[in-house]
Amino acid sequence: MKTPFNHHMVGVDAPALGAFHITPSDNVDMSAEIRAVTIGGAAGVLRFVGRDGETYTTGTLPPGSYPLFARRILATGTTAADLTGWV
C-alpha cells in the first residue's frame, strides 16, 4: 500500500513507527532511541539514560505506557518488567 505521507517529517508527538522488546543494560544503548515505553509486567521503577546523556529514575510506575525519550534502560535500578520501547 502506498502512503501519501512518506515525504513528511515525523514529529515528536506523532504516533510510533515501530516497537521492540527492551532488555535493560548498564553498558549497551538500545538499537534505537525510544519515544515511549510500555511496562507490561509488574509495576516498578525505570532507570534510564535520556537523549541528553543524563541518568533519570522514575518513581514506581504501574503497568502502562509512558512518553519518554531514552537511549538506554539501565539494568541496575530498573525493577519494572516486560518492557517495550516505541520508536
DSSP file (Angstrom, degrees, kcal/mol; ACC not computed):
  #  RESIDUE AA STRUCTURE BP1 BP2  ACC     N-H-->O    O-->H-N    N-H-->O    O-->H-N    TCO  KAPPA ALPHA  PHI   PSI    X-CA   Y-CA   Z-CA
    1    1 A M              0   0    0      0, 0.0     2,-0.3     0, 0.0     0, 0.0   0.000 360.0 360.0 360.0 131.4    0.0    0.0    0.0
    2    2 A K        -     0   0    0      2,-0.0     0, 0.0     3,-0.0     0, 0.0  -0.656 360.0-151.8 -83.4 137.1    1.3    3.4   -0.9
    3    3 A T    >   -     0   0    0     -2,-0.3     3,-0.9     1,-0.1    -1,-0.0  -0.925  11.2-150.1-110.4 135.9    1.2    6.1    1.7
    4    4 A P  T 3  S+     0   0    0      0, 0.0     3,-0.3     0, 0.0    -1,-0.1   0.451  90.8  66.9 -79.5   1.7    1.0    9.8    0.8
    5    5 A F  T >   +     0   0    0      1,-0.2     3,-2.0     2,-0.1    -3,-0.0   0.346  61.3 104.8-107.0   6.5    2.9   10.8    4.0
    6    6 A N  T <  S+     0   0    0     -3,-0.9    -1,-0.2     1,-0.3    -4,-0.0   0.792  81.3  53.6 -58.0 -28.9    6.4    9.3    3.2
    7    7 A H  T 3  S+     0   0    0     -3,-0.3     2,-0.3     2,-0.1    -1,-0.3   0.454  91.5  96.5 -87.8  -0.2    7.7   12.8    2.5
    8    8 A H  S <  S-     0   0    0     -3,-2.0     2,-0.1     1,-0.1    -3,-0.0  -0.654  78.2-115.2 -90.9 145.6    6.6   14.3    5.8
    9    9 A M        -     0   0    0     -2,-0.3     2,-0.7     1,-0.1    -1,-0.1  -0.466  26.8-122.8 -70.8 148.7    8.8   14.6    8.9
   10   10 A V        -     0   0    0     -2,-0.1    -1,-0.1     4,-0.1     2,-0.1  -0.873  29.8-147.8 -96.0 114.1    7.7   12.6   11.9
   11   11 A G    >   -     0   0    0     -2,-0.7     3,-1.7     1,-0.1     0, 0.0  -0.305  24.4-108.9 -78.4 164.1    7.2   14.9   14.8
   12   12 A V  T 3  S+     0   0    0      1,-0.3    -1,-0.1    -2,-0.1    -2,-0.0   0.706 120.5  50.6 -67.1 -18.8    7.9   14.0   18.4
   13   13 A D  T 3  S+     0   0    0      2,-0.0    -1,-0.3     3,-0.0     3,-0.1   0.315  89.1 108.6-100.5   8.8    4.1   14.0   19.1
   14   14 A A  S <  S-     0   0    0     -3,-1.7     3,-0.1     1,-0.1    -4,-0.1  -0.386  82.0 -86.4 -78.2 160.9    3.4   11.7   16.2
   15   15 A P        -     0   0    0      0, 0.0    -1,-0.1     0, 0.0    -2,-0.0  -0.243  56.4 -87.9 -61.4 157.2    2.4    8.0   16.7
   16   16 A A        -     0   0    0      1,-0.1     3,-0.1    -3,-0.1    70,-0.0  -0.307  26.0-152.9 -65.7 151.2    5.1    5.5   17.0
   17   17 A L  S    S-     0   0    0      1,-0.3     2,-0.3    -3,-0.1    -1,-0.1   0.563  71.6 -17.0-100.2 -13.9    6.5    3.9   13.8
   18   18 A G        -     0   0    0      2,-0.0    69,-2.4     0, 0.0     2,-0.3  -0.974  58.1-141.6-174.3 178.1    7.6    0.7   15.4
   19   19 A A  E     -A   86   0A   0     -2,-0.3     2,-0.3    67,-0.2    67,-0.2  -0.977   9.1-173.0-153.3 160.5    8.4   -1.1   18.7
   20   20 A F  E     -A   85   0A   0     65,-1.9    65,-3.1    -2,-0.3     2,-0.2  -0.986  35.3 -96.1-155.1 155.3   10.8   -3.7   20.2
   21   21 A H  E     -A   84   0A   0     -2,-0.3     2,-0.5    63,-0.2    63,-0.2  -0.510  40.5-136.7 -70.5 138.6   11.3   -5.6   23.4
   22   22 A I        -     0   0    0     61,-2.5    61,-0.5    -2,-0.2    60,-0.1  -0.877  16.1-168.7-103.7 127.0   13.8   -3.9   25.8
   23   23 A T        -     0   0    0     -2,-0.5    50,-0.2    59,-0.1    52,-0.1  -0.952  31.4-126.4-106.5 108.2   16.4   -5.8   27.6
   24   24 A P        +     0   0    0      0, 0.0     2,-0.3     0, 0.0    50,-0.2  -0.212  34.4 178.5 -56.8 143.7   17.8   -3.4   30.2
   25   25 A S        -     0   0    0     48,-2.5     5,-0.1     3,-0.2    -2,-0.0  -0.995  33.4-152.3-148.3 140.0   21.6   -3.0   30.1
   26   26 A D  S    S+     0   0    0     -2,-0.3    48,-0.1    48,-0.2    -1,-0.1   0.620  99.9  29.9 -82.9 -13.3   24.1   -0.9   32.1
   27   27 A N  S    S+     0   0    0      1,-0.1     2,-0.5     2,-0.0    -1,-0.1   0.628 106.1  66.6-122.1 -19.5   26.5   -0.8   29.2
   28   28 A V        -     0   0    0      0, 0.0    -3,-0.2     0, 0.0    -1,-0.1  -0.927  67.2-135.0-119.8 128.6   24.8   -1.0   25.8
   29   29 A D        -     0   0    0     -2,-0.5    43,-0.2    43,-0.1     4,-0.1  -0.353  36.9 -98.6 -68.0 156.9   22.4    1.5   24.2
   30   30 A M        -     0   0    0     41,-2.9    -1,-0.1     1,-0.1     3,-0.1  -0.247  36.5-102.8 -68.9 166.5   19.2    0.2   22.6
   31   31 A S  S    S+     0   0    0      1,-0.2     2,-0.3    -3,-0.1    -1,-0.1   0.724 105.5  11.0 -66.3 -21.2   19.2   -0.3   18.9
   32   32 A A  S    S-     0   0    0     39,-0.1     2,-0.3    38,-0.1    -1,-0.2  -0.985  87.9-100.0-152.3 150.3   17.2    3.0   18.6
   33   33 A E        -     0   0    0     -2,-0.3    38,-0.2    -3,-0.1     2,-0.2  -0.560  44.8-136.4 -69.8 134.0   16.3    5.8   20.8
   34   34 A I  E     -B   70   0A   0     36,-2.5    36,-1.4    -2,-0.3    53,-0.2  -0.592  19.5-162.5 -94.6 156.3   12.7    5.4   22.1
   35   35 A R  E    S+     0   0A   0     51,-3.6    33,-1.1     1,-0.3     2,-0.3   0.488  79.6  10.6-108.9 -11.1   10.0    8.0   22.4
   36   36 A A  E     -BC  67  86A   0     50,-1.1    50,-2.8    31,-0.3     2,-0.4  -0.979  63.1-148.0-160.8 159.0    7.8    5.9   24.8
   37   37 A V  E     -BC  66  85A   0     29,-2.5    29,-2.9    -2,-0.3     2,-0.5  -0.991   6.0-151.0-134.1 143.0    8.0    2.8   26.9
   38   38 A T  E     -BC  65  84A   0     46,-2.6    46,-2.0    -2,-0.4     2,-0.7  -0.964   5.5-153.0-113.4 129.6    5.3    0.3   27.9
   39   39 A I  E     +BC  64  83A   0     25,-3.1    25,-1.5    -2,-0.5    44,-0.2  -0.901  21.3 170.5 -96.1 112.8    5.5   -1.6   31.2
   40   40 A G        +     0   0    0     42,-2.4    42,-0.2    -2,-0.7    -1,-0.1   0.628  59.4  41.2-100.1 -16.1    3.6   -4.8   30.5
   41   41 A G  S    S-     0   0    0     40,-2.2     3,-0.1     1,-0.3    41,-0.1   0.134 107.8 -11.9-106.2-139.5    4.5   -6.7   33.7
   42   42 A A  S    S-     0   0    0      1,-0.1    39,-1.4    37,-0.1    -1,-0.3  -0.241  75.6 -99.4 -63.6 147.9    4.8   -5.9   37.3
   43   43 A A        +     0   0    0     37,-0.2     2,-0.3    -3,-0.1    -1,-0.1  -0.278  63.4 131.3 -59.5 152.6    4.9   -2.3   38.4
   44   44 A G  B     -D   61   0B   0     17,-2.1    17,-3.1    15,-0.1     2,-0.3  -0.986  51.6 -63.9 179.4-171.9    8.3   -0.9   39.1
   45   45 A V        -     0   0    0     -2,-0.3    34,-2.0    15,-0.2    35,-1.8  -0.728  33.5-148.7 -98.6 143.5   10.9    1.8   38.7
   46   46 A L        -     0   0    0     13,-0.4    12,-2.6    -2,-0.3     2,-0.5  -0.959   9.4-171.9-110.3 132.5   12.6    2.8   35.5
   47   47 A R  E     +E   57   0C   0     -2,-0.5    27,-2.6    27,-0.4     2,-0.3  -0.994  24.1 161.6-120.6 122.4   16.2    4.0   35.5
   48   48 A F  E     -EF  56  73C   0      8,-2.4     8,-3.1    -2,-0.5     2,-0.6  -0.934  43.1-120.2-144.3 160.4   17.2    5.3   32.1
   49   49 A V  E     -EF  55  72C   0     23,-2.8    22,-2.7    -2,-0.3    23,-1.2  -0.920  36.8-145.8-101.9 120.5   19.7    7.4   30.1
   50   50 A G    >   -     0   0    0      4,-2.6     3,-2.0    -2,-0.6    20,-0.2  -0.151  32.0 -93.6 -78.8 176.4   18.0   10.3   28.3
   51   51 A R  T 3  S+     0   0    0     18,-0.3    -1,-0.1     1,-0.3    19,-0.1   0.711 125.5  60.7 -64.8 -19.3   18.9   11.8   25.0
   52   52 A D  T 3  S-     0   0    0      2,-0.1    -1,-0.3     1,-0.0     3,-0.1   0.456 117.5-111.7 -86.2  -1.0   20.9   14.4   26.9
   53   53 A G  S <  S+     0   0    0     -3,-2.0     2,-0.2     1,-0.3    -2,-0.1   0.373  76.7 128.6  88.0  -5.1   23.2   11.7   28.4
   54   54 A E        -     0   0    0     -5,-0.0    -4,-2.6     1,-0.0     2,-0.4  -0.515  58.8-122.7 -83.1 152.9   21.8   12.2   31.9
   55   55 A T  E     -E   49   0C   0     -6,-0.2     2,-0.3    -2,-0.2    -6,-0.2  -0.823  30.0-172.5 -97.8 134.2   20.5    9.4   34.1
   56   56 A Y  E     -E   48   0C   0     -8,-3.1    -8,-2.4    -2,-0.4     2,-0.4  -0.917  11.4-159.5-126.3 150.6   17.0    9.6   35.4
   57   57 A T  E     -E   47   0C   0     -2,-0.3   -10,-0.2   -10,-0.2     2,-0.1  -0.997  10.3-152.6-131.7 128.6   15.0    7.5   37.8
   58   58 A T        -     0   0    0    -12,-2.6     2,-0.1    -2,-0.4     3,-0.1  -0.399  22.4-110.2 -86.8 170.1   11.2    7.4   38.0
   59   59 A G        -     0   0    0      1,-0.2   -13,-0.4    -2,-0.1     2,-0.3  -0.231  66.3 -54.8 -78.3-175.1    9.1    6.6   41.0
   60   60 A T        -     0   0    0    -15,-0.1   -15,-0.2    -2,-0.1    -1,-0.2  -0.524  63.4-162.1 -68.5 125.2    7.2    3.3   41.0
   61   61 A L  B     -D   44   0B   0    -17,-3.1   -17,-2.1    -2,-0.3     3,-0.1  -0.905  11.1-133.3-111.8 135.7    5.1    3.2   37.8
   62   62 A P        -     0   0    0      0, 0.0   -23,-0.2     0, 0.0   -20,-0.1  -0.376  49.8 -69.5 -76.2 165.2    2.1    0.8   37.3
   63   63 A P  S    S+     0   0    0      0, 0.0     2,-0.3     0, 0.0   -23,-0.2  -0.270  91.6  88.0 -53.4 140.3    1.8   -1.2   34.1
   64   64 A G  E    S-B   39   0A   0    -25,-1.5   -25,-3.1    -3,-0.1     2,-0.4  -0.928  77.3 -63.6 154.6-176.0    1.0    1.2   31.2
   65   65 A S  E     -B   38   0A   0     -2,-0.3   -27,-0.2   -27,-0.3   -29,-0.0  -0.847  40.7-171.4-108.4 141.7    2.7    3.3   28.5
   66   66 A Y  E     -B   37   0A   0    -29,-2.9   -29,-2.5    -2,-0.4     2,-0.5  -0.996  22.7-127.4-135.4 128.4    4.8    6.4   29.3
   67   67 A P  E     +B   36   0A   0      0, 0.0   -31,-0.3     0, 0.0     2,-0.3  -0.640  50.8 134.7 -75.8 124.0    6.2    9.0   26.9
   68   68 A L  E     -     0   0A   0    -33,-1.1     2,-0.5    -2,-0.5    -2,-0.1  -0.922  50.1-127.0-163.8 144.4    9.9    9.5   27.4
   69   69 A F  E     +     0   0A   0     -2,-0.3     2,-0.3   -34,-0.1   -18,-0.3  -0.831  41.1 159.4 -92.5 130.6   13.0    9.8   25.3
   70   70 A A  E     -B   34   0A   0    -36,-1.4   -36,-2.5    -2,-0.5   -20,-0.2  -0.994  36.2-169.0-151.0 144.7   15.7    7.3   26.2
   71   71 A R  S    S+     0   0    0    -22,-2.7   -41,-2.9     1,-0.3     2,-0.3   0.589  84.8  21.3-103.6 -16.7   18.7    5.7   24.6
   72   72 A R  E     -F   49   0C   0    -23,-1.2   -23,-2.8   -43,-0.2     2,-0.6  -0.975  58.7-150.9-151.9 135.5   19.3    3.1   27.3
   73   73 A I  E     -F   48   0C   0     -2,-0.3   -48,-2.5   -25,-0.2   -25,-0.3  -0.950  34.0-131.7-101.4 120.5   17.2    1.5   30.0
   74   74 A L        -     0   0    0    -27,-2.6   -27,-0.4    -2,-0.6     4,-0.3  -0.479   9.2-150.4 -78.7 139.9   19.6    0.6   32.8
   75   75 A A  S >  S+     0   0    0     -2,-0.2     3,-0.9     2,-0.1     2,-0.6   0.911  83.1  75.8 -70.9 -43.6   19.5   -2.9   34.4
   76   76 A T  T 3  S+     0   0    0      1,-0.2    -2,-0.1     3,-0.0     3,-0.1  -0.591 112.2   7.4 -73.4 117.5   20.7   -1.5   37.8
   77   77 A G  T 3  S+     0   0    0     -2,-0.6     2,-0.6     1,-0.3    -1,-0.2   0.204  97.7 116.1  97.9 -14.9   17.8    0.2   39.5
   78   78 A T    <   +     0   0    0     -3,-0.9    -1,-0.3    -4,-0.3   -32,-0.2  -0.787  25.5 161.7 -89.7 122.5   15.1   -0.8   37.0
   79   79 A T        +     0   0    0    -34,-2.0   -33,-0.2    -2,-0.6    -1,-0.1   0.490  39.4 108.1-115.6  -9.0   12.5   -3.1   38.6
   80   80 A A        -     0   0    0    -35,-1.8     2,-0.3     1,-0.1     3,-0.2  -0.382  59.7-143.3 -67.0 150.5    9.7   -2.7   36.0
   81   81 A A        +     0   0    0    -39,-1.4   -40,-2.2     1,-0.2   -41,-0.7  -0.793  61.1  23.5-122.5 160.2    9.1   -5.8   33.9
   82   82 A D  S    S-     0   0    0     -2,-0.3   -42,-2.4   -42,-0.2     2,-0.3   0.970  76.3-167.0  55.4  66.7    8.2   -6.8   30.3
   83   83 A L  E     - C   0  39A   0    -61,-0.5   -61,-2.5   -44,-0.2     2,-0.4  -0.674  15.7-170.2 -93.5 135.6    9.3   -3.5   28.7
   84   84 A T  E     -AC  21  38A   0    -46,-2.0   -46,-2.6    -2,-0.3     2,-0.4  -0.990  11.7-148.6-121.1 131.4    8.5   -2.4   25.1
   85   85 A G  E     -AC  20  37A   0    -65,-3.1   -65,-1.9    -2,-0.4     2,-0.5  -0.837   8.3-151.3 -99.9 137.2   10.2    0.5   23.5
   86   86 A W  E      AC  19  36A   0    -50,-2.8   -51,-3.6    -2,-0.4   -50,-1.1  -0.921 360.0 360.0-111.8 129.6    8.3    2.6   20.9
   87   87 A V              0   0    0    -69,-2.4   -68,-0.2    -2,-0.5    -1,-0.1   0.363 360.0 360.0-114.8 360.0   10.1    4.5   18.2
